[in-house]
Amino acid sequence: AKTYRCKAERRCLPSLQVTNRMVSSDFRAISGNLAAMQRSVLEKKDRKQDGKRVRRSLRETA
């Protein structure tokens, strides 16, 4: 009976309970990370396209 009571008490510890605030905080962090990754990918894509434009314009002027 004692071990069950200890397990039940441990389950009720505030540090082990998932709260809405914790979940919201985690999702905000994940959302921020995804936004940063998306910006990085788009910047790389833009740089790549800018390089192609420069080469194309150099070819046309030559």
Backbone as ProteinMPNN parsed JSONL, in Angstrom:
{"seq_chain_A": "AKTYRCKAERRCLPSLQVTNRMVSSDFRAISGNLAAMQRSVLEKKDRKQDGKRVRRSLRETA", "coords_chain_A": {"N_chain_A": [[0.827, -1.194, 0.0], [2.016, 1.169, 0.69], [3.89, 1.708, -1.359], [2.231, 2.192, -3.543], [0.931, 4.495, -2.705], [3.078, 6.277, -2.6], [3.783, 6.373, -5.308], [1.459, 7.496, -6.35], [1.504, 9.973, -5.084], [3.812, 11.057, -6.212], [3.019, 11.338, -8.844], [1.359, 13.475, -8.642], [2.93, 15.665, -8.228], [3.691, 19.075, -8.742], [5.742, 19.721, -10.534], [5.742, 17.699, -12.356], [3.435, 17.878, -13.71], [1.818, 18.702, -16.696], [1.242, 21.832, -17.881], [-1.037, 24.247, -19.287], [0.29, 26.615, -19.748], [2.943, 25.779, -19.991], [2.79, 24.189, -22.306], [1.944, 26.102, -24.169], [4.151, 27.791, -24.125], [6.145, 26.077, -25.125], [5.142, 25.618, -27.718], [5.264, 28.206, -28.752], [8.029, 28.55, -28.815], [8.776, 26.536, -30.63], [7.415, 27.434, -32.885], [8.746, 29.843, -33.344], [11.298, 28.845, -33.969], [10.725, 27.43, -36.328], [9.922, 29.529, -37.988], [12.32, 30.951, -38.189], [13.888, 29.058, -39.504], [12.502, 28.899, -41.921], [12.849, 31.517, -42.909], [15.611, 31.434, -43.292], [15.869, 29.479, -45.305], [14.461, 30.724, -47.396], [16.041, 33.013, -47.755], [18.437, 31.87, -48.667], [17.508, 30.792, -51.046], [16.783, 33.135, -52.413], [19.313, 34.366, -52.641], [20.563, 32.554, -54.315], [19.022, 32.802, -56.647], [19.544, 35.497, -57.24], [22.234, 35.363, -57.931], [22.056, 33.883, -60.288], [20.668, 35.73, -61.875], [22.563, 37.789, -62.124], [24.639, 36.501, -63.535], [23.254, 35.907, -65.887], [22.642, 38.475, -66.847], [25.222, 39.407, -67.305], [26.011, 37.737, -69.377], [24.255, 38.571, -71.363], [25.061, 41.193, -71.85], [27.555, 40.869, -72.867]], "CA_chain_A": [[0.0, 0.0, 0.0], [2.869, 2.35, 0.771], [4.494, 2.025, -2.66], [1.197, 2.783, -4.394], [0.702, 5.862, -2.232], [4.238, 7.077, -3.029], [3.663, 6.592, -6.753], [0.349, 8.422, -6.561], [1.954, 11.301, -4.658], [4.775, 11.54, -7.199], [2.27, 11.734, -10.035], [0.674, 14.742, -8.374], [3.883, 16.751, -8.03], [3.479, 20.14, -9.728], [6.795, 19.738, -11.549], [5.478, 16.661, -13.343], [2.173, 18.132, -14.391], [1.917, 19.538, -17.89], [0.269, 22.918, -17.778], [-1.304, 24.966, -20.54], [1.342, 27.614, -19.911], [4.131, 25.078, -20.492], [2.521, 23.789, -23.689], [1.948, 27.33, -24.968], [5.54, 28.243, -24.213], [6.847, 25.17, -26.04], [4.68, 25.847, -29.083], [5.819, 29.488, -29.197], [9.444, 28.323, -29.134], [8.825, 25.749, -31.873], [6.959, 28.319, -33.952], [9.856, 30.757, -33.618], [12.356, 28.09, -34.651], [10.277, 27.149, -37.695], [9.95, 30.788, -38.737], [13.727, 31.247, -38.473], [14.327, 28.109, -40.529], [11.863, 29.292, -43.179], [13.561, 32.713, -43.387], [16.934, 31.008, -43.754], [15.698, 28.791, -46.589], [14.067, 31.717, -48.394], [17.199, 33.866, -48.032], [19.355, 31.093, -49.507], [16.876, 30.69, -52.363], [16.907, 34.456, -53.035], [20.715, 34.577, -53.008], [20.843, 31.69, -55.464], [18.373, 33.417, -57.808], [20.27, 36.731, -57.548], [23.452, 34.952, -58.627], [21.672, 33.5, -61.654], [20.322, 36.963, -62.594], [23.808, 38.5, -62.426], [25.316, 35.77, -64.614], [22.458, 36.05, -67.103], [22.807, 39.841, -67.356], [26.588, 39.508, -67.826], [26.016, 37.052, -70.671], [23.502, 39.376, -72.328], [25.805, 42.41, -72.182], [28.822, 40.515, -73.538]], "C_chain_A": [[0.87, 1.257, 0.0], [3.444, 2.719, -0.6], [3.463, 2.655, -3.59], [0.978, 4.244, -4.01], [1.853, 6.782, -2.676], [4.153, 7.382, -4.525], [2.574, 7.614, -7.04], [0.758, 9.842, -6.169], [2.921, 11.893, -5.679], [4.071, 12.036, -8.453], [1.63, 13.105, -9.862], [1.634, 15.909, -8.15], [3.689, 17.81, -9.114], [4.523, 20.126, -10.845], [6.547, 18.708, -12.639], [4.193, 16.901, -14.122], [2.405, 19.062, -15.576], [0.829, 20.598, -17.794], [0.074, 23.561, -19.147], [-0.206, 25.986, -20.817], [2.603, 26.968, -20.485], [3.959, 24.709, -21.964], [2.563, 25.014, -24.599], [3.367, 27.835, -25.177], [6.326, 27.39, -25.203], [6.436, 25.422, -27.486], [5.183, 27.188, -29.624], [7.281, 29.319, -29.601], [9.584, 27.568, -30.454], [8.441, 26.625, -33.061], [8.065, 29.301, -34.343], [10.975, 30.071, -34.368], [11.975, 27.806, -36.099], [10.319, 28.408, -38.556], [11.387, 31.148, -39.115], [14.26, 30.326, -39.567], [13.761, 28.504, -41.889], [12.552, 30.527, -43.765], [14.915, 32.333, -43.968], [16.846, 30.357, -45.128], [15.362, 29.794, -47.688], [15.229, 32.643, -48.751], [18.193, 33.147, -48.933], [18.819, 31.007, -50.931], [17.018, 32.014, -53.116], [18.339, 34.718, -53.486], [21.076, 33.777, -54.248], [20.254, 32.306, -56.737], [19.075, 34.711, -58.207], [21.545, 36.417, -58.312], [23.162, 34.576, -60.061], [21.364, 34.737, -62.489], [21.586, 37.714, -63.016], [24.523, 37.823, -63.581], [24.583, 35.948, -65.938], [22.654, 37.448, -67.695], [24.22, 40.045, -67.901], [26.684, 38.864, -69.204], [25.351, 37.909, -71.745], [24.278, 40.624, -72.745], [27.081, 42.101, -72.952], [28.652, 40.332, -75.025]], "O_chain_A": [[0.519, 2.271, -0.602], [3.484, 3.894, -0.964], [3.796, 3.563, -4.351], [0.856, 5.115, -4.872], [1.623, 7.923, -3.076], [4.418, 8.505, -4.955], [2.751, 8.497, -7.88], [0.397, 10.803, -6.849], [2.86, 13.085, -5.979], [4.477, 13.033, -9.052], [1.391, 13.81, -10.842], [1.189, 17.03, -7.906], [3.537, 17.468, -10.287], [4.216, 20.483, -11.982], [7.09, 18.831, -13.737], [3.907, 16.195, -15.089], [3.097, 20.074, -15.468], [-0.353, 20.286, -17.645], [0.912, 23.433, -20.039], [0.183, 26.199, -21.965], [3.255, 27.539, -21.359], [4.872, 24.894, -22.768], [3.151, 24.966, -25.679], [3.734, 28.255, -26.274], [7.081, 27.915, -26.022], [7.282, 25.438, -28.379], [5.493, 27.302, -30.81], [7.721, 29.876, -30.607], [10.412, 27.921, -31.293], [9.071, 26.563, -34.117], [8.289, 29.557, -35.526], [11.545, 30.641, -35.298], [12.808, 27.927, -36.997], [10.709, 28.354, -39.722], [11.642, 31.599, -40.232], [14.995, 30.765, -40.451], [14.466, 28.448, -42.897], [12.811, 30.585, -44.967], [15.318, 32.848, -45.011], [17.652, 30.647, -46.011], [15.913, 29.723, -48.786], [15.389, 33.019, -49.912], [18.733, 33.746, -49.863], [19.57, 31.131, -51.898], [17.334, 32.026, -54.306], [18.562, 35.232, -54.583], [21.799, 34.255, -55.122], [20.908, 32.329, -57.78], [19.193, 34.998, -59.399], [21.898, 37.135, -59.248], [23.935, 34.909, -60.96], [21.737, 34.809, -63.66], [21.667, 38.215, -64.137], [24.968, 38.494, -64.511], [25.209, 36.119, -66.984], [22.815, 37.591, -68.907], [24.399, 40.786, -68.868], [27.359, 39.384, -70.093], [25.815, 37.971, -72.884], [24.158, 41.064, -73.888], [27.63, 42.978, -73.619], [29.62, 40.033, -75.724]]}, "name": "protein", "num_of_chains": 1, "seq": "AKTYRCKAERRCLPSLQVTNRMVSSDFRAISGNLAAMQRSVLEKKDRKQDGKRVRRSLRETA"}
